[in-house]
């Protein structure tokens, strides 16, 4: 256990009923004596604690800290952070601007930060009993324009409350926020808590807890949309390779498929259909975002605060189904673009391809494969959530959790993806055409065996880590650009 997470030997005091918390009287300006009193520390004990934390980061005993050391230390403390976050912490601590932080600079930061955290702790602790009650935290968030339901509030408190007694002491408050380099306003603190929530704007977008009622909801949609667009563009070659392998009924292998794509038109061929993939990110996220709230309200009979995990899973699955149905024609056209066999090196325009589908196959053709697509939504979300929760205590980083849970979820429902893609690419009147979903299942199993349902799985899994990493990094960068950080 690190210095940051050490609990005092008097932790049993923290487990007393709420009314027995040590009272705190607000009298004049806040000083370090007030902080020491709230923590039950002497000056010597505090000095030893800060020195221990500095040494924890300074693993090489260099006598100073740099961004790399900070990043490694934050990861070991299970604080979601990237190199940019570590650089920001260094920047705030580095008083003489030499690019590194010595102990005196580190201690000066600790002095300022603990005083800052104590001031806002006092402001939230309206009963002045030395601890923050859930209802006090809720009131402070509402005043800042942020409304959470009971489950979200409980999750917030649980993340800060180390001894799980339902209240937040100043020691727990300090440990949670001590290494947060930005100003400790209630809105910033809420956004910092969101860093540990799952954020994924990918093929199976997950709505972060609490964002739906945030005053900056539209900005979060923009940030998520840009992050999703960047992630999909970066992994577009793997996506096209996956789709081509999925529709191949003969022996499919990665090498020949890559050569075939390259032969069509070089590097640009690997990005065919990505424009539509990017365009559909924003409406898909927005529709899912708002219908999620509607379904929560419906499932809870007007009380969306008490629908439980199964209710949220059902609401999320239904919202995903609505969003996917709304944008599905774009998904089908994208698949047709990616699987179209070029005639003399020419790729049909989006308008011509859409018109041809409408004229020759009818409007219903734009929804080919939607049933297996919808069938995969709730099991995917359920597997993803279950694996994420199982690994939560074992993992140190968000990206690891997101990657593993996403990969296992995608693998389990992958046969449905193959069926969907084959139905989307199916053109009536051509050799090997399918007559519906059951026909795809039967012909695939008969001609290719069980392995046929997993064609393209490898490039699909290769997408997981870079997609999660890029989404996370761009999302955080966009939050900073949009003043959400």
Secondary structure, DSSP 8 states (H G I E B T S, - for coil): --TTT---TTHHHHTS-GGGS------SS--HHHHHHHHT--HHHHHHHHHHHHHHH-TT--SEE-HHHHHHHHHHTT----HHHHHHHHHHH-TT-SSSEEHHHHHHHHHHHHHHHHHHHHHH-TT-SSEEEHHHHHHHHHHTT----HHHHHHHHHHH-TT-SSEEEHHHHHHHHTT--S---HHHHHHHHHTTS--B-STT-B--TTGGG-TTHHHHHHHHHHHHHHHHHHTHHHHHHHHHHHH--S---HHHHHHHHHHHHGGGGGGTTHHHHHHHHHHHHHHHHHHHHHHHHHHTTT-TTS-HHHHHHHHHHHHHHHHHHHHHHHHHHHHHHHH---BTTB---HHHHHHHHHHHH-GGGGGTTHHHHHHHHHHHHHHHHHHHHHHTTT-S-HHHHHHHHHHHHHHHTHHHHHHHHHHHH--TTSTT---SHHHHHHHHHHHH-GGGGGTTHHHHHHHHHHHHHHHHHHHHHHHHHTT--
